[in-house]
Amino acid sequence: MNANTRKTFQSLTSGKAPRDLEWDKFISLWEDIADKVENESGDRLSVTINGHREVFRRPHDGRVSIEDVERARHLLAEHPQTEGGPTPGGTDSVVAVAIDERTARIFTFNIDAQNVQDTEKTMRNPEPDDRHLRKVERQSGNDEKHTMVTFYDEAAKELVDVLNANGQNSFAILGHGKGTSNAGEGLAERIREKHPALRSRLAGVADVDLSAANDAELEQRARAVVGG
């Protein structure tokens, strides 16, 4: 993978999804790392990696559409053996989102032989003493259903960034309650319906009393879900 291709790869797999990715650079990436690349009728580009085929559409403005960017990110996440791609999450690193009706906390639990390094990432209100702490908090609204959907989408967007930044291919959701009152189940349902970049990476949902569980207990439940 040359320097230009690697830069394109990094823009797709790290941080927020790029909205100005040039189509020519997009093609060059696949020509460098995919098993098979074909130009099909209707300005379509067919890409095959490890037997999985994805089709992208050539944009009129020369910039890859955000829909195709998300499909590309999903394809690269599903196939970490691609050169330079994300590596599978091993037992020493686990990503989990603990969510209730008000707040979503995204944890990255890392353990090595010397110490434990846990980071908690959220989207809002960073604490001055912990740059890793930002909270995704639900904002009040007159339309309760719409408010929750927006909350779930914000949490999902942040979760994609955390997974890509840490090279993780799976994560756990930790929630509490029954039926529609369980925000964990609500987030999982929203991910399955509207977030293809996360759908296959969701290892499962665990019921945890978030008001009582400490970080060690959250990590234990998350590891049980992802099989680590």
Phi, psi and omega in degrees: 000120181280177186297319181294317179295319179297323178296319177295318179300315181296323180293332179278327189256351183238135175070207184287151180296129180290139180251004182229029182288127182286138183299320181298321178290325177298314179296316181300323178300310183294323178297333182276324189244342184278159177284327183208133178229127182225138172271120181252172180296155180076028179057041180253144178244120180261128182236132179236126176229122178051040177085353179263126184252135177229145181241130179243151182253132179296126181279154180286331183265005178082003179246135181296132181294154181295330177295317179287328175299315179295322177295321179295317179298319179295317180297316180293325179290326181286342185232071184293346179285351173303139183307127177080359184280178178297151178258150181299146177288123179268187184288348182270359180214129182223135175252134179216146173245121176260119190224134170238194185289348183246325191220140173243124178245126181255118182255142166242109181265117179240131177232130171235185186291340186259323186202177177250130179235105180249131176239145178239124184239132176225182187259340187228164172052063179297136176284138185299332184264001182213100183291346179276351186261111173221137186254133171270104185246137180289131177269146181290151179198161181287328180262099186299317181296314180296322180298317180292321179299316178298318177300313179297319181294321177295318179295319180296318179299316179294323181297320177301315180298318181295315181298314181294321180294330182258003179064036182258140179252003178210159178205163178244150172250131179245119180222182182208142178119184182240144174057224184291345179281350180269104182294332177297315178293324178296317178296316180300318179295318179296320178298316181296328183274321193233357185231081182298333180292343181249339190307309184281351183265352180284112181282329180159177181238133179242144177270119183223138174285094186293336180287341183245336186285138173268178184299321180297321179290323176297318179298317180300315180293321179297317180296325178295324181289314184277351177085019180265000000 
